[in-house]
Amino acid sequence: MSDQVIRIGLCGFGVVGQGVFNHLKRRKEALGEQLGARLEVTRIAVRDTSKSRDFEFDPSVLTTDALSIASDPEIDVLCELMGGTDKALAVTLTALKAGKTVVTANKALLCDHGAEVFDAAREGGGHVLFEASVAGGIPVIKAIKEGLVVNRFSSIYGILNGTCNYILTRMTNEGGSYQDILREAKELGYAEADESLDVDGIDTAHKAVVLAYLAFGRWVPYSDLLVEGIAAVTQDDISYARENGYAIKLLAVIDLAHASGKLYISVLPTLVSKRYALGSVDGVFNAVSIHGDVVGETVYIGPGAGRDATASAVIADVVDAAKLIGKKDCGGFIDPAPKGGHLIELAEPEEIMSRYYVRLQVLDEPGVMAEVASLLAEHQVSLASVTQKEVAEGAKDASLIMTTHFTSERALLEAVKSLEKCDRVQGKPFSMPISTFED
């Protein structure tokens, strides 16, 4: 083995940071033989140096000043595992402008500041690697950047949040309510105390923005995405899905395949056919389907979060960083995305066509169905089927489940708004797309 040492600084020493530290230590000899250089964690930034940790380490490597690691000339690779965007951005930019290689698992950072981060890498001659930012242990970013590099992509569909998939799977298999299963998911550690980042679709949307940039070369602002979470999914929706050969998944759609040739990104609960691979991915697993013009469809399935899955992706990037450093003339940062993405327009809601599922709670009285159908027709939404659950004796309202023929996203959204204003509709209507990947 060479005497070369690759010095690594960890900024953030929580669940993932400790996983990276532990696995680097356990695989030290094997990685050293593979790389011809030793990987050494020489500095670690934490918020609290007195906090107990899961693994033994030399406490002298700890600091509360992450920026000092970013600017330390002795550090070759900085792993940004802090989370958030403010301090993480400052640390990342400082390291990149100093010519370091930065490895990050921070999808929110890339979503909000990706262009700035990549510009800093170009300016400083460093590199930024981010395999762990999307889908944890699934090497989907490397697949897009390297394995599928000859392809022009038409669409990417992804189940990108294990917490949501876990909750929806248990609702399907056990018949429990969203709130009950969410509470148990928190107790088991599958959901955070503040679950909103996951269940409201925000985490998935951040990842979708990163994937869209890699595939199409355009950074799309989060505010331009249609994003809905899973909190409104009920057992009525689950039952319909099961009885009709679907599964409900929180699905990220990144699509350039429709007739307009424009880019569309959304994160929505979706009825996904069980005949399709993503319809059968359950539990905490993630799955990504990528459609390229040369290879066709490739599907990647695996654990999307957790200490070991994310640490595996981080360490893969650390190894790639070490290989870059080992090359005498590796050059500066090369943007992995295709050129010309800034010329791609974003699709308008009226250009997005799909079938939809709509659930309403309505007053159980004559003429309601006619009024609902009339409101939908006013927005050019045509019904394909209507199901009414049997009403208990004495009940004052009923549940209507409808599916539509193909209609535009704008028409559906405007129709739902009209239904919500209707006096005979109780509460907020629930709607979701019906998957059409196979059509």
TIMIPA-509070 format. One line per 5 residues: for each residue z, x, y of C-alpha. Coordinates in steps of 0.05 Angstrom, whole numbers, plus 5000, padded with zeros to 4 digits. Each point is the difference from the previous one (the first is absolute). Layout:
Z,X,Y | ... .
***
This chain:
5000,5000,5000 | 4984,5023,5070 | 5056,5019,5048 | 4973,4950,5050 | 5050,4947,5022 .
4979,4932,5030 | 5059,4978,5043 | 5010,4926,5004 | 5040,4960,5051 | 5024,4930,4983 .
5010,4954,5059 | 5038,4942,4969 | 5045,5006,4939 | 5008,4929,4977 | 4977,4970,4935 .
4930,5030,5002 | 5020,5066,5032 | 5052,5013,4947 | 4949,4981,4946 | 4951,5051,5028 .
5054,5054,5003 | 5023,4985,4929 | 4931,5001,4968 | 4978,5062,5037 | 5063,5035,4974 .
4990,4975,4929 | 4926,5019,4998 | 5008,5064,5040 | 4977,5048,4945 | 4942,4958,4976 .
4974,4987,5070 | 5008,5074,5017 | 4958,5020,4940 | 4947,4948,5018 | 4996,5020,5073 .
5014,5074,4996 | 5052,4990,5054 | 5072,4975,5003 | 5016,4934,5035 | 5067,5005,5035 .
5036,4946,5040 | 5032,5043,5054 | 5020,4949,5053 | 5020,4926,4998 | 5011,4954,5059 .
5050,4943,4992 | 5036,4952,5047 | 5069,5015,4971 | 5015,5068,4968 | 5066,4974,4971 .
4968,4945,4958 | 5005,5008,4924 | 4934,5010,4964 | 4974,4987,4929 | 4982,5073,4984 .
5031,5068,5011 | 4970,5044,5055 | 5020,5055,5048 | 5031,4964,5060 | 4980,5058,5045 .
4928,4974,5001 | 5021,4935,5034 | 4989,4985,5074 | 5001,4938,5042 | 4943,5026,5043 .
4934,4980,4967 | 4960,5028,5058 | 5028,5069,4987 | 4968,4997,4931 | 4934,4976,5029 .
4998,5060,5047 | 5029,5052,4952 | 4947,5054,4989 | 5029,5014,4930 | 4984,4930,4975 .
4931,4992,4968 | 5002,4928,4977 | 5039,4944,5034 | 5015,4937,4960 | 5011,4942,5048 .
5042,4950,4961 | 5041,4972,5057 | 4969,4931,5007 | 4991,4964,5066 | 4950,5023,5052 .
5033,5028,5062 | 5036,5062,4976 | 4953,5008,4941 | 4941,5002,5048 | 5031,5054,5043 .
5017,5042,4938 | 4931,4991,4970 | 4962,5017,5064 | 5043,5061,5013 | 4988,5027,4930 .
4925,4987,5002 | 4990,5031,5068 | 5036,5062,4973 | 4947,5004,4945 | 5044,4977,4943 .
4981,4954,4943 | 5036,4934,5003 | 5011,4956,4940 | 5021,4929,5017 | 5016,4936,4963 .
5004,4961,5065 | 4948,4944,5000 | 5027,4969,5064 | 4991,5067,5036 | 4928,5005,4978 .
4985,4927,5014 | 5026,5004,5071 | 4983,5072,5018 | 4949,5024,4950 | 4948,5021,5051 .
5052,5040,5039 | 5026,5034,4937 | 4931,5020,4978 | 4982,5026,5069 | 5063,5044,4999 .
4979,5028,4932 | 4932,5019,5028 | 5030,5030,5063 | 5051,5043,4963 | 4958,5018,4940 .
5049,4970,4952 | 4992,4947,4947 | 5030,4931,4987 | 5005,4972,4929 | 5025,4930,4987 .
4990,4979,4927 | 5070,4969,4997 | 4987,4954,5059 | 4962,4948,4958 | 5016,4975,4930 .
5053,5052,4983 | 4984,5032,4933 | 4927,4976,4998 | 4953,5055,5025 | 4956,4950,5037 .
4992,5041,5064 | 4977,5060,4960 | 4952,4955,4962 | 4968,4977,5065 | 5000,5069,5033 .
4977,5040,4940 | 4985,4964,4934 | 4956,4947,5032 | 4974,5041,5058 | 4926,4987,4985 .
5011,4924,5005 | 4991,4954,5059 | 5053,4947,4993 | 4991,4926,5007 | 5070,4974,4987 .
5071,5018,4980 | 5050,4950,4974 | 5072,5020,4991 | 5068,4977,4976 | 5037,5051,5042 .
5073,4977,5002 | 5042,5002,4937 | 5056,4958,5029 | 4954,4941,5013 | 4966,5007,4932 .
5068,5002,4966 | 5024,4937,5035 | 4936,4962,4987 | 5000,5022,4926 | 5071,4976,4990 .
4985,4934,5035 | 4943,4991,4952 | 5036,5021,4936 | 5069,4970,5014 | 4987,4940,5045 .
5050,5023,5053 | 4995,4989,5074 | 4978,5054,5049 | 5069,5004,5033 | 5038,5006,4934 .
4955,5055,4972 | 4999,5037,5067 | 5076,5001,4999 | 5000,5028,4929 | 4946,5051,5019 .
5045,5026,5054 | 5058,5006,4951 | 4956,5040,4952 | 4974,5045,5056 | 4928,4975,4997 .
5005,4971,5070 | 5032,5028,5063 | 5058,4966,5035 | 4950,4983,5055 | 4942,4977,4956 .
4952,4981,5056 | 4958,5063,4999 | 4982,4985,4928 | 4998,4924,4992 | 4967,4986,5068 .
4941,5043,4980 | 5011,5054,5052 | 5007,5058,4951 | 4936,4978,4963 | 4963,4994,5067 .
5019,5071,5020 | 4971,5025,4933 | 4937,4958,5009 | 4986,5032,5067 | 5005,5070,4969 .
4953,4981,4942 | 4951,4968,5049 | 4997,5064,5040 | 4988,5043,4939 | 4945,4954,4973 .
4966,4981,5065 | 5022,5048,5054 | 5030,4951,5050 | 5073,4994,5020 | 5012,4925,5006 .
5061,4979,5042 | 5053,4963,4961 | 4997,4945,5052 | 4927,4985,4980 | 5019,4984,4928 .
5015,4931,4971 | 5067,5011,4965 | 5044,4950,4963 | 5057,5013,4952 | 5026,4964,4938 .
5061,4964,5026 | 4965,4932,5001 | 4978,5003,4927 | 5033,4946,4958 | 5002,4979,4927 .
4947,4947,5016 | 4952,5057,5017 | 5021,5040,4940 | 4990,4940,4953 | 4930,4987,5028 .
4981,5073,4990 | 5026,5002,4929 | 4965,4935,4980 | 4933,5022,5029 | 4995,5071,4975 .
5024,5036,5063 | 5058,5044,5021 | 5026,5003,5071 | 4998,5070,5029 | 5012,5028,5069 .
4930,5029,5006 | 4973,5050,5050 | 4925,4989,5011 | 4957,5053,5032 | 4929,4976,4999 .
4932,5022,5027 | 4960,4961,4949 | 4988,4933,5035 | 4935,4984,5034 | 5022,5020,5070 .
5009,5073,4980 | 5064,5001,5040 | 5069,5023,4978 | 5052,4949,4979 | 5073,5016,4984 .
5054,4950,4981 | 5066,4997,4962 | 5012,4930,4972 | 5031,4966,4939 | 4938,4987,4958 .
4983,4962,4936 | 4971,5056,4957 | 4965,4982,4935 | 5036,5024,4938 | 4932,5022,4974 .
5000,5053,5054 | 5040,5064,4989 | 5043,4990,5062 | 5020,4931,4977 | 5037,5030,4940 .
5039,5055,5035 | 5073,4979,5000 | 5069,5025,5019 | 5009,5057,5048 | 4931,5029,4984 .
4946,5010,5052 | 4925,4994,4988 | 4939,5019,5040 | 4928,4980,4985 | 4946,5042,5035 .
4927,4980,5002 | 4950,5057,5011 | 4924,4998,5000 | 4993,5056,4949 | 5058,4990,4951 .
5009,4924,5007 | 5072,4976,4994 | 5059,5046,4983 | 5070,4973,4992 | 5065,5040,5008 .
5067,4973,4975 | 5069,5031,5001 | 5068,5002,5032 | 4993,4992,5075 | 5070,5019,5025 .
5066,5031,4981 | 5027,5071,5001 | 4961,5030,4943 | 4932,4966,5012 | 5000,5018,5074 .
5027,5070,4987 | 4944,5011,4950 | 4948,4985,5054 | 5036,5043,5052 | 5003,5059,4953 .
4926,4992,4983 | 4986,5009,5074 | 5048,5059,5004 | 4961,5033,4944 | 4935,4987,5036 .
5030,5029,5063 | 5021,5063,4962 | 4928,5007,4975 | 4974,4995,5071 | 5049,5052,5024 .
4981,5046,4942 | 4928,5001,5023 | 4987,5055,5051 | 4948,4959,5037 | 5014,4927,4986 .
4978,4977,5070 | 5033,4948,5042 | 5012,4926,4991 | 4940,4959,4975 | 5004,4926,5012 .
4994,4966,4932 | 4969,4936,5027 | 4925,4987,5007 | 4969,5010,5069 | 4977,4943,5044 .
5057,4953,4984 | 5011,4986,5073 | 4933,4964,4999 | 5023,4950,4948 | 5017,4933,5030 .
5058,4957,4977 | 4981,4933,4969 | 5017,4937,5037 | 5038,4944,4963 | 4938,4955,5001 .
4962,5054,4960 | 5051,5002,4943 | 4984,4949,4945 | 5046,4981,4943 | 5028,4943,4960 .
5071,4982,5018 | 5062,4968,4970 | 5041,4955,5046 | 5068,4968,4986 | 5028,4945,5044 .
5064,4959,5001 | 4980,4931,5026 | 5032,4931,5009 | 4989,4958,4938 | 4964,4941,5033 .
4931,4968,5000 | 4945,5034,5039 | 5029,5070,5000 | 4947,5031,4955 | 4945,4969,5042 .
5031,5030,5064 | 5007,5068,4968 | 4928,4999,4976 | 4976,4979,5068 | 5037,5057,5035 .
4970,5050,4952 | 4931,4971,5009 | 5006,5008,5076 | 5004,5075,4988 | 4943,5001,4949 .
5048,5011,4942 | 4976,4965,4937 | 5049,4983,4944 | 4985,5021,4928 | 5062,4970,4968 .
5064,4963,5017 | 5063,4995,4958 | 5062,4959,5017 | 5064,5014,4963 | 5032,4937,4973 .
5050,4973,5050 | 5070,4983,4978 | 5023,4928,5011 | 5025,4991,5070 | 4972,5066,5026 .
4970,4998,5070 | 4952,5058,4995 | 4952,5031,4951 | 4968,5067,4986 | 4925,5006,5005 .
4963,5059,4971 | 4927,5008,5021 | 4946,5051,4990 | 4939,5008,5044 | 4928,5017,4991 .
4977,5064,5035 | 5018,4997,5073 | 5012,5050,5055 | 5068,5031,5014 | 4998,4973,5071 .
4986,4929,4977 | 5057,5002,4950 | 5050,5029,5050 | 4982,4948,5052 | 5003,4944,4949 .
5069,5022,4978 | 5023,5000,5073 | 4975,4929,5007 | 5036,4979,4937 | 5065,5031,5025 .
4996,4956,5063 | 4988,4937,4959 | 5060,4952,5002 | 4993,4984,4926 | 5001,5073,4978 .
5070,5026,4989 | 5014,5073,5016 | 4949,5056,5001 | 4940,4997,4953 | 4992,5059,4953 .
4931,5029,4986 | 4971,5060,4965 | 4931,5026,4979 | 4974,4992,4930 | 4972,5066,4973 .
4925,5005,4996 | 4990,5073,4979 | 4961,4980,4938 | 4952,4953,5035 .
***
